[in-house]
Amino acid sequence: MRTNGFTLIELVIVIILLAIVSIFTFRFVGLGSEMYVSGAERLKLLDQSRFTIERVTRELRNSVPNSARVLTLTDGSQCLEFVPIKVAGTYYDAPFANSADESLELVTMSTTWDSIDAGPVNNDRLFVYATRPDFIYPDKIGGERRWSRVASNQNHTNQQTTVTLEPGFYFAEESPRQRIYVGRPPVSYCVQTDGKIKRYSNYGWNQTPTASTNVVIGEQIINLTPAGTQVPFEVKNATLLRNNVIHVFLEYETAVGERLFFNQEIHIPNAP
């Protein structure tokens, strides 16, 4: 008479089969978890990069014409610097000769702009027919130039305002359409060697951006690492057929080595 039960060999075979099934089951669950984590990180990086590109694009399109330039800092960072517009309009009776009155009439359609600031560091500048970055940034002591400061803070009362300019200066050339731009102090977006992109502001004119207030708006950028394939910023100067064009190329890498590329061509709509 046979006794019911399992032999030792049968038990060993069952244990081995269960182990094999468990290994494949846990491996399947592990692959699913890895795919979820990878997808979540990719989506997070994608949202971050879209935010960065959108913010840079919006600010650049509201910048003084021909003010965009690329700076390479001593630490290897590359910065895109430009001058945001405070207000734009038309001028009348502006000084274009040494003997002219140091004032002008500013006419604009905007009714919400702030006063023109004459502060010692973060002062606003008025630009007339500034067709190159070297007409916008360099300081100059006396004489003609393409920009001017104001003698003191200038408040506006309506859409036509008399602006008193800094003494001893006059504009070098008239704008064909009598356009004038009031620009705030420069702003920079800097891609750093540590993979971060930061927005710098409140550092004044012709100063190093990294010595000022900054906000991190993006990470995991590898443009400036040995693995990078292209510099992040390139500025093409205006021609007779178009205004400034800025190329922004940001290269991201996830923790698992996946790469995302964003290539944006930004056209500046404003003309001097």
C-alpha positions in Angstrom: 0.0 0.0 0.0 1.5 3.4 -1.1 1.7 6.3 1.4 0.5 9.8 0.0 3.1 12.5 -0.1 6.0 14.0 -2.2 9.5 12.7 -2.6 12.5 14.9 -1.9 13.3 15.2 -5.6 9.7 16.4 -6.3 10.0 19.1 -3.6 13.4 20.3 -4.9 11.9 20.5 -8.4 8.9 22.6 -7.2 11.2 24.9 -5.2 13.4 25.5 -8.2 10.4 26.2 -10.4 8.9 28.6 -7.9 12.3 30.4 -7.6 12.5 30.8 -11.4 8.9 32.1 -11.5 9.7 34.5 -8.6 12.8 35.8 -10.3 11.0 36.6 -13.6 8.1 38.2 -11.6 10.3 40.5 -9.6 12.4 41.3 -12.7 9.2 42.3 -14.5 8.1 44.5 -11.6 11.6 46.0 -11.4 11.6 46.8 -15.1 8.2 48.5 -14.7 9.5 50.5 -11.8 12.6 51.6 -13.7 10.5 52.6 -16.7 8.2 54.6 -14.4 11.1 56.4 -12.7 12.9 57.1 -16.0 9.7 58.4 -17.6 8.9 60.6 -14.6 12.4 62.1 -14.7 12.2 62.6 -18.4 8.9 64.4 -18.1 10.2 66.6 -15.3 13.2 67.5 -17.3 11.0 68.2 -20.4 8.7 70.5 -18.4 11.7 72.3 -16.9 13.4 72.8 -20.3 10.2 74.1 -21.8 9.8 76.6 -19.0 13.4 77.8 -19.5 13.0 78.2 -23.3 9.7 80.0 -22.9 11.0 82.4 -20.3 14.1 83.3 -22.3 12.0 83.8 -25.4 9.5 86.1 -23.8 12.1 88.3 -22.2 14.2 88.5 -25.4 11.3 89.6 -27.5 10.8 92.6 -25.2 14.4 93.7 -25.4 16.1 96.8 -26.8 17.0 96.1 -30.5 20.6 95.0 -31.0 21.2 94.7 -27.3 21.7 90.9 -27.2 25.3 89.8 -26.9 27.1 86.7 -25.7 29.6 86.9 -22.8 32.1 84.2 -21.8 33.1 84.5 -18.1 36.4 83.6 -16.5 34.9 80.5 -14.8 33.8 79.1 -18.3 30.2 80.1 -18.0 28.5 81.5 -21.1 25.9 84.2 -20.7 23.3 85.8 -23.0 23.0 89.5 -21.9 20.3 91.9 -23.1 18.5 95.1 -22.1 14.8 94.8 -21.2 12.5 97.6 -22.5 10.8 99.8 -19.9 8.9 101.8 -22.5 9.2 102.5 -26.2 7.9 105.4 -28.2 8.6 108.4 -30.5 10.9 111.4 -29.7 10.6 115.0 -30.7 13.2 117.8 -30.2 16.0 115.4 -29.1 19.5 116.8 -29.0 21.7 115.8 -31.9 24.3 118.6 -31.7 26.4 119.9 -28.9 24.5 123.1 -28.7 21.0 121.5 -28.5 18.8 121.6 -25.4 19.4 118.6 -23.2 15.8 117.5 -23.2 13.3 115.7 -25.5 9.6 115.0 -25.8 8.8 111.3 -25.4 5.5 110.2 -26.8 4.3 106.6 -26.2 1.1 104.6 -26.3 1.9 103.0 -23.0 0.2 104.4 -19.8 1.6 101.9 -17.3 5.4 102.3 -17.3 7.4 103.3 -14.3 9.5 106.5 -13.9 12.9 106.6 -15.7 15.5 105.9 -13.0 18.7 108.0 -12.8 20.3 105.8 -10.1 24.1 105.6 -9.9 24.3 101.9 -10.7 20.9 100.5 -11.9 20.1 103.6 -14.0 17.9 103.4 -17.1 19.2 104.4 -20.5 17.5 106.1 -23.5 18.5 104.7 -26.9 18.2 106.3 -30.3 19.3 104.4 -33.3 21.6 102.0 -31.4 22.3 99.5 -34.2 25.1 97.5 -32.5 25.8 96.2 -29.0 28.8 98.4 -28.8 26.5 101.4 -29.1 24.5 100.2 -26.1 26.8 99.0 -23.3 30.1 101.0 -23.3 30.4 104.0 -21.1 31.6 107.3 -22.6 32.7 110.5 -21.0 31.1 113.5 -22.8 30.2 114.0 -26.5 28.0 112.1 -28.9 26.7 108.6 -28.4 23.6 106.5 -29.1 22.3 106.5 -25.5 21.8 108.9 -22.7 20.8 108.9 -19.0 18.4 111.3 -17.3 19.5 114.1 -15.1 17.2 112.9 -12.3 14.3 110.5 -11.9 11.7 111.4 -14.6 8.1 110.8 -13.7 5.5 110.6 -16.5 2.1 112.2 -16.2 0.5 111.2 -19.5 1.5 109.7 -22.9 3.7 112.7 -23.7 6.4 113.6 -21.3 9.3 116.1 -21.3 12.5 114.2 -20.4 15.5 116.1 -19.1 18.7 114.3 -20.1 22.1 114.1 -18.5 24.1 117.2 -19.2 27.1 117.1 -21.6 25.8 114.4 -24.0 23.9 114.3 -27.3 22.7 111.6 -29.6 25.0 110.6 -32.5 22.4 109.9 -35.1 18.6 110.2 -35.7 16.4 107.2 -36.0 14.7 107.0 -39.5 11.4 106.6 -37.7 12.2 108.7 -34.7 12.0 105.7 -32.4 13.3 105.8 -28.9 13.6 103.0 -26.3 14.0 103.4 -22.5 16.0 100.3 -21.3 16.2 98.9 -17.8 19.6 97.7 -16.6 20.9 94.5 -18.3 19.7 91.0 -17.6 21.7 87.8 -18.3 20.9 84.1 -18.6 24.1 82.2 -17.9 24.7 78.5 -18.5 27.4 77.3 -16.0 29.8 74.5 -16.0 28.0 72.8 -13.1 25.0 72.2 -15.4 22.7 75.0 -14.1 21.2 78.0 -16.0 20.7 81.1 -13.9 19.0 84.4 -14.5 21.1 87.4 -13.2 19.8 90.9 -12.7 20.5 94.1 -10.7 24.2 94.1 -11.4 24.4 97.3 -13.4 26.0 98.2 -16.7 29.3 96.6 -17.8 29.6 94.5 -14.7 30.1 90.7 -14.2 26.7 89.1 -13.9 27.8 86.5 -11.3 28.2 89.1 -8.7 24.5 89.9 -8.5 21.1 88.5 -7.6 20.5 85.2 -9.4 17.7 82.6 -9.7 18.2 79.0 -10.9 15.7 78.3 -13.6 17.2 75.0 -15.0 19.6 72.1 -14.2 21.2 69.1 -15.9 22.5 71.1 -18.9 25.6 69.6 -20.4 26.5 72.1 -23.1 29.7 73.2 -21.4 30.8 69.7 -20.4 33.1 67.5 -22.5 29.9 65.6 -23.5 28.3 68.8 -24.9 28.0 69.2 -28.7 27.3 72.9 -29.1 27.5 76.2 -27.2 24.2 77.4 -25.7 23.9 80.9 -27.2 24.6 82.5 -30.6 23.7 86.0 -31.7 23.3 86.9 -35.3 23.4 90.6 -35.9 20.7 92.5 -37.7 20.8 92.9 -41.5 18.8 95.0 -44.0 16.3 92.2 -44.3 15.8 91.2 -40.6 16.4 92.2 -37.0 18.5 90.3 -34.5 18.2 86.6 -34.4 19.3 84.6 -31.3 19.9 80.9 -31.4 19.4 79.1 -28.1 20.5 75.5 -28.0 20.2 73.7 -24.6 21.3 70.1 -24.2 20.0 68.2 -21.2 21.0 64.7 -19.8 19.0 62.6 -17.4 20.4 60.5 -14.6 20.3 57.4 -16.8 22.1 59.1 -19.7 19.2 60.0 -21.9 19.6 63.3 -23.7 17.1 66.0 -24.6 17.9 68.8 -27.1 16.1 72.2 -27.5 16.9 74.4 -30.4 15.1 77.7 -30.5 15.5 80.5 -32.9 14.3 83.8 -31.4 13.6 86.8 -33.6 13.6 90.3 -32.1 10.6 92.2 -33.5 11.7 95.7 -32.4 13.7 97.9 -34.8 15.9 100.9 -33.9 
